[in-house]
Amino acid sequence: MLQRNITYLLHKITTQMELLEDGLLQMRLNISYSRFRIIVALNEGKECQKAIADYWKISEAAVSRQIENLVKLGYVVNSQDDTNKRKNKAMLTDKGSLALKEAFEMLDTEYDQIYKDAGITDNMNFSESLEKLSQRMGREFFETCEVKPKVPG
């Protein structure tokens, strides 16, 4: 049997984490992982559909659907952009900010136990290594790379 490489394992772990997070978020906070990602992007200062879509590399249509759902739940308010009347600007409500805080606390608690069970004891170095990898694989990487990511459109 061939030894699996780190890239394969990262993909596998990411998929498993998304499934776990989706289940936990729906069970405990009644939001899907897809909606959670929109809330995270809004918290990071991404206010328009295009910025959120670029942030997560998803389609603007998917962002639009999730924002509509989050507005219905009271987590987001949507208003017209003052500088461009054809654009909408989304912002987290207090309820949305609280849901995000609760989600991160819940997920951190869950993952702290998982990391402990897996023998990962130095979360700071682990986190720093993942952040470096994320930064290295960011937008600038793909601007200079032969491979261009395909974003749903």
C-alpha positions as CSV (number, residue, x, y, z in Angstrom):
1,M,0.0,0.0,0.0
2,L,1.3,3.4,-0.9
3,Q,1.9,5.9,1.9
4,R,-0.6,8.7,1.7
5,N,0.8,12.1,1.2
6,I,0.1,15.2,3.4
7,T,-2.0,16.8,0.7
8,Y,-4.4,13.9,0.5
9,L,-4.6,13.8,4.3
10,L,-5.4,17.5,4.4
11,H,-8.2,17.1,1.9
12,K,-9.6,14.1,3.8
13,I,-9.4,16.0,7.2
14,T,-11.0,19.1,5.7
15,T,-13.9,17.0,4.4
16,Q,-14.3,15.3,7.8
17,M,-14.2,18.6,9.6
18,E,-16.8,20.2,7.3
19,L,-19.2,17.3,8.0
20,L,-18.6,17.5,11.7
21,E,-19.0,21.3,11.8
22,D,-22.2,21.1,9.7
23,G,-23.7,18.6,12.0
24,L,-22.7,20.4,15.2
25,L,-23.8,23.8,13.9
26,Q,-27.2,22.5,12.7
27,M,-27.8,20.5,15.9
28,R,-26.8,23.2,18.4
29,L,-27.3,26.5,16.6
30,N,-29.7,25.7,13.8
31,I,-27.3,27.0,11.1
32,S,-25.6,25.1,8.3
33,Y,-21.9,25.1,7.7
34,S,-22.6,27.1,4.5
35,R,-24.4,29.8,6.4
36,F,-21.6,29.8,9.0
37,R,-19.1,30.5,6.3
38,I,-21.0,33.6,5.2
39,I,-21.2,34.8,8.8
40,V,-17.4,34.3,9.1
41,A,-16.8,36.3,6.0
42,L,-19.1,39.1,7.1
43,N,-17.2,39.2,10.4
44,E,-14.0,39.5,8.4
45,G,-15.3,42.7,6.9
46,K,-16.6,41.3,3.6
47,E,-19.9,43.1,3.0
48,C,-20.9,42.6,-0.6
49,Q,-21.7,39.3,-2.4
50,K,-18.7,39.5,-4.6
51,A,-16.3,40.0,-1.8
52,I,-17.8,37.0,0.1
53,A,-17.8,34.8,-3.0
54,D,-14.1,35.7,-3.6
55,Y,-13.2,35.1,0.0
56,W,-14.6,31.5,0.0
57,K,-14.2,30.8,-3.8
58,I,-17.9,30.1,-4.2
59,S,-20.5,31.6,-6.6
60,E,-22.2,34.8,-6.0
61,A,-25.5,33.0,-6.4
62,A,-24.7,30.7,-3.5
63,V,-23.8,33.7,-1.4
64,S,-27.0,35.5,-2.3
65,R,-29.1,32.4,-1.3
66,Q,-27.3,32.1,2.1
67,I,-27.6,35.8,2.8
68,E,-31.4,35.6,2.2
69,N,-31.6,32.7,4.6
70,L,-29.5,34.5,7.2
71,V,-31.7,37.6,6.9
72,K,-34.8,35.5,7.6
73,L,-33.1,34.0,10.7
74,G,-32.2,37.6,11.9
75,Y,-28.4,37.0,11.7
76,V,-27.9,39.5,8.9
77,V,-29.3,42.8,7.6
78,N,-29.1,43.6,4.0
79,S,-29.1,47.2,2.7
80,Q,-28.3,49.1,-0.5
81,D,-24.7,50.2,-0.9
82,D,-24.5,54.0,-0.7
83,T,-21.8,54.2,-3.4
84,N,-23.4,51.8,-5.9
85,K,-27.2,51.5,-5.8
86,R,-27.0,48.2,-7.7
87,K,-25.1,46.5,-4.9
88,N,-26.3,45.3,-1.6
89,K,-24.3,45.5,1.6
90,A,-24.8,42.8,4.3
91,M,-23.9,43.2,7.9
92,L,-24.1,41.0,11.0
93,T,-26.8,41.8,13.5
94,D,-26.1,41.4,17.2
95,K,-27.9,38.0,17.0
96,G,-25.5,37.0,14.1
97,S,-22.4,38.2,16.1
98,L,-23.6,36.2,19.1
99,A,-24.2,33.1,17.0
100,L,-20.7,33.4,15.5
101,K,-19.2,33.7,19.0
102,E,-21.1,30.7,20.2
103,A,-20.2,28.7,17.1
104,F,-16.5,29.4,17.5
105,E,-16.6,28.5,21.3
106,M,-18.5,25.3,20.5
107,L,-16.1,24.3,17.7
108,D,-13.0,25.2,19.7
109,T,-14.2,23.0,22.6
110,E,-14.9,20.1,20.2
111,Y,-11.6,20.5,18.4
112,D,-9.6,20.9,21.6
113,Q,-10.7,17.5,22.6
114,I,-10.1,16.0,19.2
115,Y,-6.6,17.5,19.1
116,K,-5.9,16.2,22.6
117,D,-7.1,12.7,21.6
118,A,-4.9,12.8,18.5
119,G,-1.9,13.7,20.5
120,I,-1.6,17.3,19.2
121,T,-0.5,19.1,22.4
122,D,1.1,22.3,20.9
123,N,-2.0,23.9,19.4
124,M,-0.1,27.2,18.9
125,N,2.6,25.8,16.7
126,F,0.1,23.7,14.8
127,S,-2.1,26.7,14.2
128,E,0.9,28.8,13.1
129,S,1.9,26.2,10.7
130,L,-1.5,26.0,9.2
131,E,-1.7,29.8,8.9
132,K,1.6,29.9,7.1
133,L,0.3,27.2,4.7
134,S,-2.9,29.2,4.2
135,Q,-1.0,32.4,3.5
136,R,1.3,30.6,1.1
137,M,-1.6,29.2,-0.9
138,G,-3.4,32.5,-1.0
139,R,-4.3,34.8,-3.9
140,E,-0.7,35.8,-4.7
141,F,0.2,32.1,-5.1
142,F,-2.4,31.6,-7.8
143,E,-1.6,34.9,-9.6
144,T,2.0,33.6,-10.2
145,C,1.1,29.9,-10.6
146,E,0.4,28.1,-13.8
147,V,-2.7,26.6,-12.4
148,K,-5.7,28.9,-12.0
149,P,-8.5,27.8,-9.6
150,K,-11.9,27.4,-11.1
151,V,-14.5,29.3,-9.1
152,P,-18.1,28.4,-9.6
153,G,-19.9,31.1,-11.5
